[in-house]
């Protein structure tokens, strides 16, 4: 339990950095310089006003300098990242598998809120995440990949796992691109951006083909239900409103990854 609590603390700090990325990357700003500032008055934030979650509560959600409201997204991202880190280490222990899902969770949380706020899925998380997913596949073998099933006694587990990860990225990303291209040809307007394609490929490297396909199905259903409900309640034009599909994909991937992969691995170790 102590390892999981320390992981949650690390998650709070990582979540604080993710908030910087969510605000700055879509605006092509450096995530290193300058240090944290209020987006309303542009004044630098003192270190004691930049403590994850705590500072938000102490300041009652307002900037100390200008008094403007601080977005609730900041503590939400920090708490979600802490929860993802805690969940990973609690059920997988201090292992490379836990580290993999900590990284995966952090990437997804950043993408969910970046797409929700700006309708942008930064390459730093999609393409960078794809590279990290392939690297993790070499050290944390994917479960039940197609190539692993085809070769019942593989001689090189590492290359089989990496190949499965790459295959999942290529197949799911290619399928998503094909759907988007077909939609554009029929409707004569863009339905899916390349950011969504890259995000699906990234998810494939972490979860494999089965997990990525399940994410696609769940994300599409979630997007249809929540999106249509939102359009109906707000009275927006369904033919022109741009749904944050990456947000729905990210939520679905979090569910598949943490309630599917992580929990399943834990139950498997217990022999349940």
N, C-alpha and C positions, 0 to 999 in steps of 0.2 A: 504493500500500500504506500509506503514511503516513496518508492520510486515513481509511482503514479502521481503522487502529490507534487513531487519535484518536476515531473514532466508537465503538469498543469501550470506550474509557475513559469516554466520555460515557454509554454504556450501563450501565456499572457503577454510576455515580452515579444514573442514572434507576432502575435496578433497586433500589437502596437505598431510594429514595423509594417505589417500588411496594410494597416490603415494609411500609412504614408504612401505605399505603393498604389493603393486603390485611388487615392486622390491625385497623385502626381503622374503616374505612368500614362493614363489617357490624355494628359495635358502635355506630354513630352517634357516633363520636368525631371531633374535629377532627384533620385531618392536618397542621395548622400548629403548634398548641400543645396540650400542652407538647412539649418536644423529646423525642427518643427515650428510652425507658425500658424496663427489663426487665419483661416481662409477669408474671414470677413474684414478684419482690420490690418492683416498682414504683419502684426507684431509678433516677435519671437516669443515662444512659450517657455517659461522657466521650468527647470527640471522637476521642481516639486508640484508643478501643475501638469506634468506629463506622465504621472504614475498610472499604469493601466487600471481602469475601472475606478480605483480609489479617487483619483483627481476629479473624475466626472461627477462622482457622488458628492465630494467636498464642495465643488463649485456649483452644485445643483444644475449641472448641464449648461453652464454659461461661461463665456470667456471672461477672465478676470479683468482684462483691459477694456473691452468695448461692451461687455454685457450681452452680446448676441448669443443666441442659443447654439450649443454644440450639437451636432447631429448624433442621434442615438445609435447610429451605425458604429461609432467608435467603441463603446463598451460591448455592443453585440458581437462585433468581430473578435474582440479580445476574449470574451467569454466562450464563444464558439470554438475558437482555436485552442483555448485551454481545455475545453471538454474533449475535443478530438485527441489531443495529446494524452490526456488522462485515460480516455477509453482505450487507446492503443496500447499504452504501457500496462494498464490494469489487466488487460486480457491477454496480451502477448508477451508481457515481461520486458525487461531491458534488452531487447534483441534487435537485430537488423530488420526483422519483419515489422516491429513496432515503429522503428525509425521510418521505414518506408511509408507506413500509413499516416504517421505524423506529417511527413512532407506532402503526401497526397492530399490530406485534409486541409493543410494550409493553402496549397495551390487552389483547391476547389473553392474554399471560402473567399479567397481574393477574387477569383473569377466570378463567383455568384454576385458579389456586391458591385464589382466593376461593371458588369453587364447590366445590373439592375439600375445603377445610377447614370451610367454614361453610354450604354449600349456598345461598349468596347470590350473586347477580350484581348488583353495585351499579349504580344508574342513572347514577352519575357516569361509568362506563365504557361502559355500553350506550347510553344516550341521548346522553351527551356524545360518545361515539365515532361515533354516527350523524351528528351534526352535523359533526364533523370530516371524516368520510368524504365527505359532500356538498360540503364546502368544497374538499377535495383533488380531487374530480372536476372542479371548474372549472379547475384548473391542471394536473392530470395526467390526461388523457383516458383513459377506460376503453377496453380493447381489445375489439373485436367485439361491442358492445352491440346489442340488438335494434333500437333506433331508428337506430343508425348503419348497420345493414344495410338497414333499410327505406328510408333516405334515402342513396343511394349518394354523392351530392355535397351533403352538408349545408352550408348557408351559415353556420351558427353552431355551431362545434364545441363551444364551452363549454356551451351550453344542451342540446345533444344528449347530452353526457357526463353532465351533472348530472341530466337526465331519466332516462337509463339507470340511473344510480346510485339515484335515487329509486324507479324502477320495480322494480329488484331488491329494494330494502328492503321495499317494499309487498307484492310478490308472495310473497317467501319468508317474511316475517313473518306475512302473512295466512294462508299455507298452514300454517305451524307452529301458529298460533292455532286454525285449523280442526281440525287433527289433535288438538290438546289438548282442544278442546271436544267432539269426537266421542268421544274416549276417556272423558272424564268422564261423558258421557251414557250410555255403554254400561256402564262399570265402576262408576259412581257414586262415583268418587274422582278427585282431581286426578292427571293423568299428566305434564303439562308445566306449568311455571310461566310467568308473564308475563316473567320474567327471560330465559328461553330464547328467547321470541318476540322480545324487544328485541335480544338478542345476535345472532340470525340476521339481523335487519334491519340491524344495524350491519355485519355481515360483508358483506351485500349491497351496502352503499354503497361499501365498499373494493374488493371483488372483482368486482362486477357479477353479473348473473343466473347466468351459466355457472359462475363460481367459487363462488358461494353454493350452488347446487344440488349441485355436486360435493362441497362441504364437508358438506352435509346427508347425502348418501349415505355418504361416508367416515366421518363422525362417528357415524351410526346403526350402521354395521357395526362400528366400533371399540367403541362402547358395548355392543352385543349380545355380541360375543366376549369382551371384557375383563370386562364386567359379569357375564355368566353364569359365567365362570370364577371370578371373585372370590366370587360367591354360593355356588358349588359347593364351593370350597376352605374357605370360612369357615363353611359350614352355615347361612347366613342365610336368612330366609324371603323367597323371591322375590316373593311377593304384596304384601309390605309394605316391602321395602328400597327406599330412595330412591337411585337412581343419580345421580351428579353429571353429568347429560347435558351441561351447559355445559362441563365439563372436556373431554369427548370432542369436542365441537364446536370448542373452542379449539385442541386438538391437531390436528384435521383442517384447520382454517383456517390454522394455521401451516404445515402441509405443503403445502396448495394454494397459499398465498401465496408462500412462500419457495422451495419446490422447483418450483413451477409458474410463477407470474408472474415472480418475480425472475430465476430461472435462465433461463426462456424469453426474457425481454427481453434478457438478456446474450448468449445464443446467437444471437438475431436480429440483434443489433448486429455480431456476428462474421461473420454471413452463413452460419452453419452450418445 
